[in-house]
Amino acid sequence: MWKRLKEIISVSCILVLMDFDILNQSPASVVFLDTEQNVVLKRASIKRRSAPEPHDIRKEIRILSNLLHPGIVTILDTFADDNANLTYCMPYLPIGLIQVLETPAFSPHPFTASLQPKRDPMKEGRFTTITRSIILQALFALSYLHANNIAHRDIKPENFLLTLDGCLKIIDFGLAFKASDEPDKTDIWPEPRDKLYFEVSTG
């Protein structure tokens, strides 16, 4: 299934940019969408000069590969290219939590309600049901991570995605830390437990 993806990416980064749509680009990584396979590819450099400290795709892949929970994004495959980049594939999740929160129709009390105050029990009930579902799913996923001694350290609405049937999943483990792990010498930015990065060590 992934043979075509590997061939394209291993030949040249330029071919990747030509073949896939860019969903997100930051100093730490580039995220592509392959509409044919309906998967997302996250690519990041394993060179220190190109990997903003402490973003570490090696550590991210190692942590994610050992997780199995309906609220955590699943890694489908990983591979390297000839330009010192690592890439991993995950299912495409079409809805961002931030999009839901920013949609005026999501709130039962839109801004215009202040001009014509009127309660809508149906909208309020829908809002309560959806909100409870999102919160509970997020808490279950975070509880699973913490039970496995993992701190995500970048929890924000942008790092939660939803499937079409409403299943919430946490993504982007580029800053994650597993407390029970000894520093791995192959990590881009090894992080001993007594020397955590203070910028992201708050939970």
Backbone torsions as a table, in degrees:
resi	resn	phi	psi	omega
1	MET	NA	-36.1	-174.6
2	TRP	-99.3	6.1	-176.5
3	LYS	-59.6	-44.2	-178.7
4	ARG	-63.8	-41.1	179.7
5	LEU	-62.0	-46.7	-178.2
6	LYS	-62.3	-42.0	-178.7
7	GLU	-63.4	-43.9	-179.0
8	ILE	-64.1	-46.4	-174.9
9	ILE	-72.1	-35.4	-177.5
10	SER	-72.4	-22.4	-179.4
11	VAL	-74.3	-50.0	-176.1
12	SER	-168.0	142.5	175.9
13	CYS	-62.9	-30.0	-178.8
14	ILE	-63.7	-38.1	179.3
15	LEU	-64.4	-35.3	178.0
16	VAL	-61.6	-47.3	-178.3
17	LEU	-63.6	-32.6	179.7
18	MET	-75.4	-34.5	-170.8
19	ASP	-87.8	-28.9	-174.9
20	PHE	-119.4	156.7	174.3
21	ASP	-83.7	140.8	176.9
22	ILE	-86.9	119.0	177.3
23	LEU	-85.9	-38.6	-177.6
24	ASN	-156.0	142.0	178.8
25	GLN	-137.7	128.5	179.5
26	SER	-138.5	171.8	176.8
27	PRO	-60.2	-23.9	-176.2
28	ALA	-88.6	-31.7	-173.7
29	SER	-163.1	169.6	173.0
30	VAL	-127.1	135.7	-179.3
31	VAL	-116.0	125.2	-177.9
32	PHE	-112.9	155.5	173.9
33	LEU	-118.0	124.9	173.8
34	ASP	-104.0	102.3	-176.1
35	THR	-69.0	-24.9	-179.5
36	GLU	-69.1	-44.7	179.9
37	GLN	-91.9	-10.2	-177.6
38	ASN	58.7	44.4	178.3
39	VAL	-129.8	161.4	176.3
40	VAL	-112.7	140.5	178.6
41	LEU	-117.8	128.9	174.9
42	LYS	-109.4	123.5	-177.9
43	ARG	-121.9	135.9	178.2
44	ALA	-147.4	154.5	-178.6
45	SER	-77.8	149.7	174.0
46	ILE	-103.5	8.0	175.3
47	LYS	-91.4	133.6	-176.8
48	ARG	-58.5	-38.1	-176.5
49	ARG	-68.3	-17.2	-179.8
50	SER	-111.3	-1.6	-178.9
51	ALA	-113.5	103.0	-177.8
52	PRO	-57.3	124.7	179.6
53	GLU	-64.1	132.8	4.7
54	PRO	-104.8	26.1	178.9
55	HIS	-61.2	129.7	-171.6
56	ASP	-144.5	101.3	-177.3
57	ILE	-70.6	-27.8	176.3
58	ARG	-63.8	-46.7	179.1
59	LYS	-65.2	-39.2	179.7
60	GLU	-60.4	-47.1	-179.5
61	ILE	-65.4	-41.4	-179.5
62	ARG	-62.2	-43.3	-179.5
63	ILE	-67.9	-49.0	-177.6
64	LEU	-63.6	-34.2	-177.8
65	SER	-65.9	-18.7	-178.8
66	ASN	-105.1	11.4	180.0
67	LEU	-108.7	142.6	176.6
68	LEU	-144.4	100.2	-177.9
69	HIS	-157.0	140.9	-178.7
70	PRO	-62.6	-17.0	-179.6
71	GLY	-98.4	8.9	179.9
72	ILE	-121.3	134.1	179.8
73	VAL	-59.5	145.4	-176.5
74	THR	-101.8	133.8	173.2
75	ILE	-83.7	126.2	179.6
76	LEU	-92.6	-34.5	-178.5
77	ASP	-167.2	158.3	176.2
78	THR	-137.1	149.4	176.1
79	PHE	-163.7	160.3	179.9
80	ALA	-109.9	158.1	174.5
81	ASP	-114.7	-172.3	-175.7
82	ASP	-86.1	3.9	-177.3
83	ASN	-115.8	30.2	178.0
84	ALA	59.8	39.8	174.7
85	ASN	-116.1	144.1	170.1
86	LEU	-107.8	142.9	179.7
87	THR	-132.8	140.3	170.1
88	TYR	-131.2	151.9	-177.9
89	CYS	-106.2	144.3	175.4
90	MET	-144.8	158.9	-179.9
91	PRO	-62.1	147.2	176.9
92	TYR	-76.7	124.5	178.0
93	LEU	-112.0	114.0	-165.0
94	PRO	-78.7	-15.7	-172.3
95	ILE	-119.0	126.9	175.6
96	GLY	-93.8	138.7	178.8
97	LEU	-58.8	-37.0	-179.8
98	ILE	-61.7	-33.1	177.4
99	GLN	-66.5	-41.1	178.9
100	VAL	-62.9	-46.7	-176.8
101	LEU	-65.9	-29.8	-177.8
102	GLU	-88.8	-2.5	179.6
103	THR	-82.8	118.7	-178.5
104	PRO	-55.4	-35.1	-177.7
105	ALA	-67.5	-17.2	-179.3
106	PHE	-68.6	-34.4	-178.5
107	SER	-82.2	138.1	176.5
108	PRO	-77.5	-7.9	-179.0
109	HIS	-126.9	74.8	-179.8
110	PRO	-65.6	168.0	-177.2
111	PHE	-56.5	-37.1	-177.3
112	THR	-69.1	-12.2	-179.6
113	ALA	-65.4	-25.1	180.0
114	SER	-67.6	-22.2	178.9
115	LEU	-85.0	-34.5	178.6
116	GLN	-135.1	78.2	-176.7
117	PRO	-58.2	123.6	179.0
118	LYS	-162.6	126.2	-179.1
119	ARG	-81.9	144.5	177.1
120	ASP	-125.5	95.0	-176.9
121	PRO	-54.6	-34.2	-179.3
122	MET	-67.0	-45.9	178.7
123	LYS	-65.8	-39.0	179.6
124	GLU	-64.7	-40.8	178.8
125	GLY	-65.5	-40.7	178.3
126	ARG	-64.7	-43.7	179.9
127	PHE	-60.9	-44.6	-179.2
128	THR	-63.6	-43.3	-179.1
129	THR	-63.6	-47.6	-178.5
130	ILE	-65.9	-43.6	-178.6
131	THR	-62.8	-45.1	178.1
132	ARG	-60.1	-42.4	-179.8
133	SER	-61.8	-46.0	-179.6
134	ILE	-61.8	-46.8	-177.8
135	ILE	-63.9	-45.7	-178.4
136	LEU	-64.8	-42.7	179.0
137	GLN	-63.3	-40.6	178.8
138	ALA	-64.3	-42.7	-179.2
139	LEU	-66.2	-40.6	178.4
140	PHE	-62.7	-42.7	179.9
141	ALA	-65.7	-42.8	179.4
142	LEU	-66.9	-38.1	177.8
143	SER	-62.0	-39.9	177.2
144	TYR	-62.2	-44.7	178.7
145	LEU	-61.1	-47.6	-177.7
146	HIS	-66.3	-34.3	176.9
147	ALA	-65.2	-23.4	177.2
148	ASN	-100.8	19.6	176.3
149	ASN	61.2	33.8	-179.7
150	ILE	-114.7	128.8	172.4
151	ALA	-106.8	124.1	-179.3
152	HIS	-70.5	-45.6	173.4
153	ARG	68.2	14.1	174.5
154	ASP	-148.9	44.6	-178.2
155	ILE	-76.8	119.7	178.1
156	LYS	-161.3	160.6	-176.8
157	PRO	-54.2	-33.9	-178.6
158	GLU	-64.4	-19.5	-178.2
159	ASN	-101.5	21.9	171.0
160	PHE	-122.2	128.6	176.4
161	LEU	-121.9	158.1	-178.2
162	LEU	-124.3	142.6	170.5
163	THR	-79.7	171.2	-179.2
164	LEU	-64.6	-24.5	178.9
165	ASP	-95.8	13.1	171.0
166	GLY	90.9	13.0	178.9
167	CYS	-82.8	122.1	-177.5
168	LEU	-88.1	138.4	179.3
169	LYS	-136.9	139.0	176.0
170	ILE	-85.8	136.4	178.2
171	ILE	-123.9	-179.9	172.5
172	ASP	59.1	83.2	178.6
173	PHE	-102.1	27.5	-177.5
174	GLY	-65.0	-21.0	178.4
175	LEU	-111.4	7.1	-174.9
176	ALA	-67.0	156.1	-179.1
177	PHE	-141.3	133.2	175.7
178	LYS	-106.5	116.4	-171.5
179	ALA	-65.4	-28.1	-175.5
180	SER	-84.5	-7.3	-178.4
181	ASP	-83.3	138.1	167.0
182	GLU	-79.6	149.3	179.7
183	PRO	-53.1	130.1	178.9
184	ASP	-92.2	125.2	-176.7
185	LYS	-65.7	-17.9	179.4
186	THR	-85.6	-10.0	178.2
187	ASP	-63.2	150.0	177.3
188	ILE	-67.8	-43.4	179.2
189	TRP	-127.9	84.8	177.4
190	PRO	-57.8	143.3	-173.9
191	GLU	-135.8	91.9	176.6
192	PRO	-62.0	150.8	-177.1
193	ARG	-61.9	-28.7	-179.3
194	ASP	-90.9	4.3	178.9
195	LYS	-138.9	56.8	179.1
196	LEU	-71.0	152.4	174.7
197	TYR	-67.3	118.1	-174.0
198	PHE	-65.8	-24.7	-178.2
199	GLU	-66.1	-24.9	-174.8
200	VAL	-128.3	14.8	-172.2
201	SER	-93.8	20.2	-176.2
202	THR	-98.2	5.1	173.7
203	GLY	126.9	NA	NA
